[in-house]
Amino acid sequence: MNPSEVIKKRQRMNSSQVAEWLERYIDEHYGEICRLADCAEVLGKSYSYISHCFRRQYGKSPEQYLLEVRLEASKGLLRKTNLPIIDVIRSVGARDDLHFRKVFRERIGCMYTMQPS
């Protein structure tokens, strides 16, 4: 399938398909995603539309889901490796390490050593 056929196929997705595509994309690329608005461009849809589809399907925003995926991935890395927290934070794609540490502590707790960077 050539790139223009892929774009046309994505543009014909219904709202459930858009939400499922975005969920899979986040699951597979959470470490690389800078802006979820870029996903809308890939689909040829507006960001408000894909966000609405996702929220309707899963009951949360794509940003909330991305954060949850990153928190779970970081929790797993902290359990299984001896990586410094800053390396864990970067590997899961978080851009603001202070904010990520705060959210991690609030949602996961301080059961892991949160060594300084």
Backbone hydrogen bonds, N-H to C=O, Kabsch-Sander energy under -0.5 kcal/mol:
donor,donor_aa,acceptor,acceptor_aa,energy
5,E,2,N,-0.7
6,V,2,N,-1.9
7,I,3,P,-2.2
8,K,4,S,-2.2
9,K,5,E,-2.3
10,R,6,V,-2.4
11,Q,7,I,-2.2
12,R,8,K,-1.0
12,R,9,K,-0.6
13,M,10,R,-1.4
18,V,14,N,-2.3
19,A,15,S,-2.2
20,E,16,S,-2.5
21,W,17,Q,-2.5
22,L,18,V,-2.5
23,E,19,A,-2.4
24,R,20,E,-2.4
25,Y,21,W,-2.7
26,I,22,L,-2.7
27,D,23,E,-2.6
28,E,24,R,-2.2
29,H,25,Y,-2.1
30,Y,26,I,-1.2
32,E,29,H,-2.3
33,I,29,H,-1.4
38,D,35,R,-1.2
39,C,36,L,-0.9
40,A,36,L,-1.0
41,E,37,A,-1.5
42,V,38,D,-1.8
43,L,39,C,-1.8
44,G,40,A,-1.1
45,K,40,A,-2.5
50,I,46,S,-2.1
51,S,47,Y,-2.6
52,H,48,S,-2.1
53,C,49,Y,-2.5
54,F,50,I,-2.3
55,R,51,S,-2.6
56,R,52,H,-2.4
57,Q,53,C,-2.1
58,Y,54,F,-3.0
59,G,55,R,-2.3
65,Y,61,S,-2.3
66,L,62,P,-2.7
67,L,63,E,-2.3
68,E,64,Q,-2.3
69,V,65,Y,-2.5
70,R,66,L,-2.5
71,L,67,L,-2.7
72,E,68,E,-2.5
73,A,69,V,-2.5
74,S,70,R,-2.5
75,K,71,L,-2.4
76,G,72,E,-2.2
77,L,73,A,-2.3
78,L,74,S,-2.6
79,R,75,K,-1.8
80,K,76,G,-2.3
81,T,77,L,-2.1
87,D,84,P,-0.8
88,V,84,P,-1.9
89,I,85,I,-3.0
90,R,86,I,-2.2
91,S,87,D,-2.2
92,V,88,V,-1.5
93,G,90,R,-1.2
94,A,89,I,-1.6
97,D,95,R,-0.7
100,F,96,D,-2.5
101,R,97,D,-2.5
102,K,98,L,-2.0
103,V,99,H,-2.6
104,F,100,F,-2.8
105,R,101,R,-2.6
106,E,102,K,-2.3
107,R,103,V,-2.8
108,I,104,F,-3.0
109,G,104,F,-1.5
115,Q,113,T,-0.8
